[in-house]
Amino acid sequence: MARTIAQKFERFLDGYRRPDGRRWGGQDLHEATGGVVTRSYVTHLRKGRIQNPSYEKLGAIAKAMGFPPELWFEEDTVEKGRVEQPLLDEQAVEALRDDTANAILRESMRLSERERKIVLGIVRLFEGMSGGPEA
C-alpha cells in the first residue's frame, strides 16, 4: 500500500524535527527554504490538496528538514498487514559510523525511556548553546 504525499509529509514532520526538537511548521519551512516553499504550500501539501509537487519543492523541504530527497520516492512495503519504513536514514547511518555517537547510543539503551528523554533534552541544550557541532 503506497502512502500519499500528504501521508509521507506527515511522517517526515514527525520524524525529522527542528534543531530545538519542535515540529516544523509552515512559517519555519518558508524561512528555511528561502521562500521556495510557502506557508500556504505546506498547508496544502499536508491536507493532500497538492498531489504532484515539483522536485524543486520536495528537494527544498528535504534539505531544510535534513533528510535525503530520495525518501519522497521510496515505496513502503507491506508485511503481515503493517507498513514498514526504511530502517535507517543517511544521518542515522553516519551517526553509527561515528565512534562517539555509537558509544552514546549503546550506553543510552541501558537507560529507561524517561532517562533517555532527559539525555535527549541535554543534547538539544548543547546544540542551542554552541550554534552547531564542534570539531
MODELLER restraints for C-alpha pairs under 7 A, 6 or more apart:
rsr = mdl.restraints
at = mdl.atoms
rsr.add(forms.Gaussian(group=physical.xy_distance, feature=features.Distance(at['CA:1:A'], at['CA:76:A']), mean=6.95, stdev=0.5))
rsr.add(forms.Gaussian(group=physical.xy_distance, feature=features.Distance(at['CA:1:A'], at['CA:78:A']), mean=6.59, stdev=0.5))
rsr.add(forms.Gaussian(group=physical.xy_distance, feature=features.Distance(at['CA:2:A'], at['CA:75:A']), mean=6.24, stdev=0.5))
rsr.add(forms.Gaussian(group=physical.xy_distance, feature=features.Distance(at['CA:2:A'], at['CA:76:A']), mean=5.92, stdev=0.5))
rsr.add(forms.Gaussian(group=physical.xy_distance, feature=features.Distance(at['CA:5:A'], at['CA:51:A']), mean=6.31, stdev=0.5))
rsr.add(forms.Gaussian(group=physical.xy_distance, feature=features.Distance(at['CA:6:A'], at['CA:45:A']), mean=5.74, stdev=0.5))
rsr.add(forms.Gaussian(group=physical.xy_distance, feature=features.Distance(at['CA:6:A'], at['CA:46:A']), mean=4.90, stdev=0.5))
rsr.add(forms.Gaussian(group=physical.xy_distance, feature=features.Distance(at['CA:6:A'], at['CA:47:A']), mean=6.41, stdev=0.5))
rsr.add(forms.Gaussian(group=physical.xy_distance, feature=features.Distance(at['CA:6:A'], at['CA:48:A']), mean=5.07, stdev=0.5))
rsr.add(forms.Gaussian(group=physical.xy_distance, feature=features.Distance(at['CA:9:A'], at['CA:46:A']), mean=6.63, stdev=0.5))
rsr.add(forms.Gaussian(group=physical.xy_distance, feature=features.Distance(at['CA:10:A'], at['CA:46:A']), mean=6.77, stdev=0.5))
rsr.add(forms.Gaussian(group=physical.xy_distance, feature=features.Distance(at['CA:13:A'], at['CA:23:A']), mean=6.17, stdev=0.5))
rsr.add(forms.Gaussian(group=physical.xy_distance, feature=features.Distance(at['CA:13:A'], at['CA:24:A']), mean=6.25, stdev=0.5))
rsr.add(forms.Gaussian(group=physical.xy_distance, feature=features.Distance(at['CA:14:A'], at['CA:23:A']), mean=6.82, stdev=0.5))
rsr.add(forms.Gaussian(group=physical.xy_distance, feature=features.Distance(at['CA:16:A'], at['CA:65:A']), mean=6.09, stdev=0.5))
rsr.add(forms.Gaussian(group=physical.xy_distance, feature=features.Distance(at['CA:16:A'], at['CA:66:A']), mean=6.94, stdev=0.5))
rsr.add(forms.Gaussian(group=physical.xy_distance, feature=features.Distance(at['CA:17:A'], at['CA:23:A']), mean=5.12, stdev=0.5))
rsr.add(forms.Gaussian(group=physical.xy_distance, feature=features.Distance(at['CA:17:A'], at['CA:24:A']), mean=6.32, stdev=0.5))
rsr.add(forms.Gaussian(group=physical.xy_distance, feature=features.Distance(at['CA:18:A'], at['CA:24:A']), mean=6.00, stdev=0.5))
rsr.add(forms.Gaussian(group=physical.xy_distance, feature=features.Distance(at['CA:20:A'], at['CA:124:A']), mean=6.24, stdev=0.5))
rsr.add(forms.Gaussian(group=physical.xy_distance, feature=features.Distance(at['CA:26:A'], at['CA:38:A']), mean=6.86, stdev=0.5))
rsr.add(forms.Gaussian(group=physical.xy_distance, feature=features.Distance(at['CA:26:A'], at['CA:39:A']), mean=4.14, stdev=0.5))
rsr.add(forms.Gaussian(group=physical.xy_distance, feature=features.Distance(at['CA:26:A'], at['CA:42:A']), mean=5.38, stdev=0.5))
rsr.add(forms.Gaussian(group=physical.xy_distance, feature=features.Distance(at['CA:26:A'], at['CA:43:A']), mean=6.87, stdev=0.5))
rsr.add(forms.Gaussian(group=physical.xy_distance, feature=features.Distance(at['CA:27:A'], at['CA:39:A']), mean=5.31, stdev=0.5))
rsr.add(forms.Gaussian(group=physical.xy_distance, feature=features.Distance(at['CA:29:A'], at['CA:37:A']), mean=6.58, stdev=0.5))
rsr.add(forms.Gaussian(group=physical.xy_distance, feature=features.Distance(at['CA:29:A'], at['CA:61:A']), mean=6.97, stdev=0.5))
rsr.add(forms.Gaussian(group=physical.xy_distance, feature=features.Distance(at['CA:29:A'], at['CA:64:A']), mean=6.94, stdev=0.5))
rsr.add(forms.Gaussian(group=physical.xy_distance, feature=features.Distance(at['CA:30:A'], at['CA:36:A']), mean=6.85, stdev=0.5))
rsr.add(forms.Gaussian(group=physical.xy_distance, feature=features.Distance(at['CA:30:A'], at['CA:37:A']), mean=5.24, stdev=0.5))
rsr.add(forms.Gaussian(group=physical.xy_distance, feature=features.Distance(at['CA:30:A'], at['CA:38:A']), mean=4.77, stdev=0.5))
rsr.add(forms.Gaussian(group=physical.xy_distance, feature=features.Distance(at['CA:30:A'], at['CA:39:A']), mean=5.79, stdev=0.5))
rsr.add(forms.Gaussian(group=physical.xy_distance, feature=features.Distance(at['CA:32:A'], at['CA:64:A']), mean=5.60, stdev=0.5))
rsr.add(forms.Gaussian(group=physical.xy_distance, feature=features.Distance(at['CA:33:A'], at['CA:60:A']), mean=5.79, stdev=0.5))
rsr.add(forms.Gaussian(group=physical.xy_distance, feature=features.Distance(at['CA:33:A'], at['CA:61:A']), mean=6.91, stdev=0.5))
rsr.add(forms.Gaussian(group=physical.xy_distance, feature=features.Distance(at['CA:33:A'], at['CA:64:A']), mean=6.17, stdev=0.5))
rsr.add(forms.Gaussian(group=physical.xy_distance, feature=features.Distance(at['CA:36:A'], at['CA:57:A']), mean=6.69, stdev=0.5))
rsr.add(forms.Gaussian(group=physical.xy_distance, feature=features.Distance(at['CA:37:A'], at['CA:57:A']), mean=6.19, stdev=0.5))
rsr.add(forms.Gaussian(group=physical.xy_distance, feature=features.Distance(at['CA:44:A'], at['CA:50:A']), mean=5.89, stdev=0.5))
rsr.add(forms.Gaussian(group=physical.xy_distance, feature=features.Distance(at['CA:58:A'], at['CA:69:A']), mean=6.77, stdev=0.5))
rsr.add(forms.Gaussian(group=physical.xy_distance, feature=features.Distance(at['CA:59:A'], at['CA:69:A']), mean=5.39, stdev=0.5))
rsr.add(forms.Gaussian(group=physical.xy_distance, feature=features.Distance(at['CA:62:A'], at['CA:68:A']), mean=6.06, stdev=0.5))
rsr.add(forms.Gaussian(group=physical.xy_distance, feature=features.Distance(at['CA:62:A'], at['CA:69:A']), mean=5.25, stdev=0.5))
rsr.add(forms.Gaussian(group=physical.xy_distance, feature=features.Distance(at['CA:76:A'], at['CA:83:A']), mean=6.30, stdev=0.5))
rsr.add(forms.Gaussian(group=physical.xy_distance, feature=features.Distance(at['CA:76:A'], at['CA:84:A']), mean=6.11, stdev=0.5))
rsr.add(forms.Gaussian(group=physical.xy_distance, feature=features.Distance(at['CA:76:A'], at['CA:85:A']), mean=6.17, stdev=0.5))
rsr.add(forms.Gaussian(group=physical.xy_distance, feature=features.Distance(at['CA:77:A'], at['CA:83:A']), mean=5.81, stdev=0.5))
rsr.add(forms.Gaussian(group=physical.xy_distance, feature=features.Distance(at['CA:77:A'], at['CA:84:A']), mean=5.58, stdev=0.5))
rsr.add(forms.Gaussian(group=physical.xy_distance, feature=features.Distance(at['CA:78:A'], at['CA:84:A']), mean=6.19, stdev=0.5))
rsr.add(forms.Gaussian(group=physical.xy_distance, feature=features.Distance(at['CA:95:A'], at['CA:101:A']), mean=5.69, stdev=0.5))
rsr.add(forms.Gaussian(group=physical.xy_distance, feature=features.Distance(at['CA:95:A'], at['CA:102:A']), mean=6.51, stdev=0.5))
rsr.add(forms.Gaussian(group=physical.xy_distance, feature=features.Distance(at['CA:96:A'], at['CA:102:A']), mean=4.98, stdev=0.5))
rsr.add(forms.Gaussian(group=physical.xy_distance, feature=features.Distance(at['CA:108:A'], at['CA:116:A']), mean=6.22, stdev=0.5))
